[in-house]
């Protein structure tokens, strides 16, 4: 692994435009549950039963109770060294974009700024009437379901639900970042959920150098230039660490 980390560091050091794609793996190292499988069940509901426009239309209070439960679970979670390494690196490179599939806000908490949130943000409420988006860190909520502070209409989680499409401006910004970068890092994502699953392949087809960091190999690992298996919280600080020079 040490040789691969050194190779990744060499590639990164020679690049001035970097795009990063992060997934659930980096947040898992901060204790964020995936809400999948048996561990994801809540009151006998699966995420696929609740994170839909239809479920919200039928029972918005129930859906919000589930999201409040999720917010309670992660409210004390902190960014890990992988989050901080990315935030620090953003200050060192001239062009940098972080595309994330995560909705927990840990990248922002670590200090990252140029972020594209593909699936939304758990700490935002979007009005179903006027479309106003507000940050809200109340745990628990003062009222359920929460209402828009702008027009007093029903608010919904600012999340891309099952059955919804990611807004085109988000897709366009992501693809533009991939098109313009020299190197793409893919961190903590299984490579099976679209459209993120295809982004590395798109980058590869357009001549970018791809570095993958994940606990285990993914279906796309063989297509990438470099695949490093391990914890991103341990690997990223080594890749981005500046070498000390002596005078």
C-alpha positions as CSV (number, residue, x, y, z in Angstrom):
1,X,0.0,0.0,0.0
2,X,2.8,2.4,0.8
3,X,4.0,2.3,-2.9
4,X,0.5,3.1,-4.1
5,X,0.2,6.0,-1.6
6,X,3.5,7.4,-2.9
7,X,2.3,7.1,-6.5
8,X,-1.0,8.8,-5.6
9,X,0.9,11.6,-3.9
10,X,3.1,12.0,-7.0
11,X,0.1,12.2,-9.3
12,X,-1.7,14.7,-7.0
13,X,1.4,16.9,-6.6
14,X,1.7,17.2,-10.4
15,X,-1.9,18.3,-10.9
16,X,-3.5,21.8,-10.5
17,X,-7.1,20.8,-11.2
18,X,-8.6,18.1,-9.0
19,X,-12.2,16.7,-8.7
20,X,-13.2,14.4,-5.9
21,X,-16.2,12.1,-5.6
22,X,-17.0,11.0,-2.1
23,X,-19.5,8.4,-0.9
24,X,-20.8,6.7,2.2
25,X,-17.4,5.1,3.0
26,X,-15.8,8.3,4.2
27,X,-18.8,9.1,6.5
28,X,-18.9,5.6,7.8
29,X,-15.5,6.3,9.5
30,X,-17.3,9.0,11.4
31,X,-19.9,6.5,12.6
32,X,-22.6,7.5,10.2
33,X,-24.9,4.5,9.6
34,X,-25.9,3.6,6.1
35,X,-29.6,3.1,6.8
36,X,-29.6,0.0,4.6
37,X,-30.5,-3.6,5.3
38,X,-31.8,-4.8,8.6
39,X,-30.0,-2.0,10.5
40,X,-31.8,0.5,8.4
41,X,-35.3,-0.5,9.5
42,X,-37.2,2.0,11.5
43,X,-40.6,1.1,12.9
44,X,-40.8,-1.7,10.3
45,X,-40.2,0.8,7.5
46,X,-37.4,0.6,5.0
47,X,-35.8,3.8,3.5
48,X,-37.4,2.8,0.2
49,X,-40.8,3.0,1.9
50,X,-40.3,6.5,3.4
51,X,-37.9,8.5,1.1
52,X,-40.4,8.9,-1.7
53,X,-42.7,11.7,-2.8
54,X,-45.7,9.4,-2.5
55,X,-44.9,8.6,1.2
56,X,-44.5,12.3,2.0
57,X,-47.8,13.1,0.2
58,X,-49.6,10.4,2.2
59,X,-48.1,11.1,5.6
60,X,-45.6,14.0,5.8
61,X,-45.4,13.8,9.6
62,X,-44.3,10.1,9.5
63,X,-41.6,10.9,7.0
64,X,-40.4,13.8,9.0
65,X,-40.3,11.6,12.2
66,X,-37.9,9.3,10.3
67,X,-35.7,12.1,9.2
68,X,-35.7,13.5,12.8
69,X,-34.6,10.1,14.0
70,X,-31.7,10.2,11.5
71,X,-30.7,13.7,12.5
72,X,-30.7,12.6,16.2
73,X,-28.4,9.7,15.3
74,X,-25.8,11.8,13.6
75,X,-26.0,15.2,15.3
76,X,-22.9,14.5,17.4
77,X,-20.9,13.0,14.6
78,X,-17.6,14.7,13.7
79,X,-15.6,14.9,10.6
80,X,-12.7,12.4,10.5
81,X,-9.1,12.9,9.3
82,X,-10.3,12.1,5.7
83,X,-12.8,15.0,5.7
84,X,-10.1,17.4,7.1
85,X,-7.5,16.2,4.6
86,X,-9.8,17.1,1.7
87,X,-10.7,20.5,3.2
88,X,-7.0,21.3,3.8
89,X,-6.1,20.3,0.3
90,X,-8.8,22.5,-1.2
91,X,-6.7,25.5,0.0
92,X,-3.6,24.2,-1.7
93,X,-4.8,23.6,-5.3
94,X,-5.9,26.2,-7.8
95,X,-9.0,24.4,-9.1
96,X,-10.9,21.9,-6.9
97,X,-14.4,20.5,-6.8
98,X,-15.8,18.0,-4.3
99,X,-18.8,16.1,-5.5
100,X,-20.5,14.1,-2.7
101,X,-23.3,11.6,-2.5
102,X,-23.5,12.1,1.3
103,X,-26.2,14.2,2.9
104,X,-24.7,14.6,6.4
105,X,-22.9,17.9,6.0
106,X,-19.6,16.6,7.4
107,X,-17.5,17.9,4.5
108,X,-18.8,21.5,5.2
109,X,-18.1,21.0,8.9
110,X,-14.6,20.1,8.1
111,X,-14.1,23.2,6.1
112,X,-14.7,22.2,2.5
113,X,-16.3,24.9,0.4
114,X,-16.6,24.1,-3.3
115,X,-19.1,21.2,-2.8
116,X,-21.7,19.7,-5.1
117,X,-24.2,17.8,-3.0
118,X,-25.7,15.3,-5.5
119,X,-28.4,14.0,-3.1
120,X,-29.1,17.0,-1.0
121,X,-28.5,17.8,2.6
122,X,-30.1,16.4,5.8
123,X,-29.8,19.7,7.5
124,X,-31.8,21.7,5.0
125,X,-35.6,22.2,4.6
126,X,-37.2,23.0,1.2
127,X,-40.6,24.6,1.0
128,X,-43.1,22.7,-1.0
129,X,-44.7,25.9,-2.1
130,X,-42.2,28.7,-2.6
131,X,-39.1,26.5,-2.9
132,X,-37.2,28.4,-0.3
133,X,-34.3,26.4,1.2
134,X,-33.2,27.0,4.8
135,X,-30.6,25.5,7.1
136,X,-32.1,23.9,10.2
137,X,-30.1,22.2,12.9
138,X,-32.9,21.7,15.4
139,X,-32.8,18.3,17.1
140,X,-35.6,17.7,18.0
141,X,-37.8,19.9,15.8
142,X,-40.0,22.5,17.5
143,X,-42.8,21.3,15.4
144,X,-43.5,18.4,13.0
145,X,-43.8,18.7,10.2
146,X,-41.7,21.9,10.0
147,X,-43.2,24.9,8.1
148,X,-41.5,27.3,5.8
149,X,-40.3,30.4,7.6
150,X,-40.8,32.4,4.4
151,X,-44.5,31.5,3.6
152,X,-45.6,29.1,6.3
153,X,-46.2,26.3,3.9
154,X,-45.2,22.7,4.4
155,X,-41.5,22.0,4.3
156,X,-39.8,18.8,3.1
157,X,-36.3,17.5,3.5
158,X,-34.0,18.9,0.8
159,X,-33.1,15.4,-0.3
160,X,-33.4,13.7,-3.7
161,X,-35.8,10.9,-3.0
162,X,-36.4,7.6,-4.7
163,X,-38.4,8.3,-7.8
164,X,-37.0,11.8,-8.2
165,X,-34.2,12.9,-10.5
166,X,-31.1,14.8,-9.5
167,X,-31.6,18.4,-10.6
168,X,-29.9,19.1,-14.0
169,X,-27.8,22.0,-12.6
170,X,-26.2,19.6,-10.1
171,X,-25.5,17.1,-12.9
172,X,-24.1,19.8,-15.2
173,X,-21.8,21.2,-12.5
174,X,-20.6,17.7,-11.7
175,X,-19.9,16.8,-15.3
176,X,-18.2,20.1,-15.9
177,X,-15.9,19.5,-12.9
178,X,-15.0,16.1,-14.3
179,X,-14.4,17.5,-17.8
180,X,-12.1,20.2,-16.6
181,X,-10.0,18.2,-14.1
182,X,-6.7,16.5,-14.6
183,X,-7.1,14.0,-11.7
184,X,-10.2,12.5,-10.2
185,X,-10.3,10.9,-6.8
186,X,-13.1,8.5,-6.0
187,X,-13.4,7.9,-2.3
188,X,-15.6,5.6,-0.2
189,X,-18.1,4.7,-2.9
190,X,-19.1,1.3,-4.2
191,X,-19.5,2.3,-7.8
192,X,-23.0,0.8,-8.2
193,X,-25.4,3.7,-7.6
194,X,-26.1,5.9,-10.6
195,X,-25.3,8.5,-11.8
196,X,-22.2,8.6,-9.5
197,X,-21.2,5.0,-10.6
198,X,-20.6,6.2,-14.1
199,X,-18.7,9.4,-13.3
200,X,-15.4,7.7,-12.9
201,X,-15.8,5.9,-16.2
202,X,-16.7,9.2,-17.9
203,X,-13.6,10.7,-16.4
204,X,-11.5,7.8,-17.7
205,X,-13.0,8.0,-21.2
206,X,-12.0,11.6,-21.3
207,X,-8.4,11.0,-20.4
208,X,-8.4,11.8,-16.7
209,X,-6.2,10.1,-14.2
210,X,-8.4,8.2,-11.7
211,X,-7.4,7.3,-8.2
212,X,-9.8,5.2,-6.2
213,X,-9.7,4.8,-2.4
214,X,-12.1,2.3,-0.8
215,X,-12.1,-0.4,1.8
216,X,-12.4,-3.1,-0.8
217,X,-12.2,-3.4,-4.6
218,X,-15.3,-2.1,-6.6
219,X,-16.7,-3.2,-9.9
220,X,-14.8,-0.4,-11.6
221,X,-11.5,-0.8,-9.8
222,X,-9.8,-2.4,-12.8
223,X,-10.7,0.5,-15.0
224,X,-8.9,3.1,-12.9
225,X,-5.3,4.1,-12.9
226,X,-4.7,3.4,-9.2
227,X,-6.9,1.7,-6.6
228,X,-6.0,1.8,-2.9
229,X,-7.8,-0.4,-0.4
230,X,-8.1,0.9,3.1
231,X,-9.6,3.6,5.3
232,X,-9.8,7.0,3.6
233,X,-9.2,8.6,7.0
234,X,-5.8,7.0,7.1
235,X,-4.9,7.2,3.5
236,X,-5.9,10.8,2.5
237,X,-3.8,12.5,5.1
238,X,-0.7,10.6,3.8
239,X,-1.5,11.5,0.2
240,X,-2.0,15.2,0.9
241,X,0.7,15.6,3.5
242,X,3.3,18.3,2.5
243,X,6.9,17.1,2.7
244,X,9.0,19.1,5.2
245,X,12.0,20.9,3.5
246,X,15.1,21.9,5.2
247,X,17.0,25.1,4.6
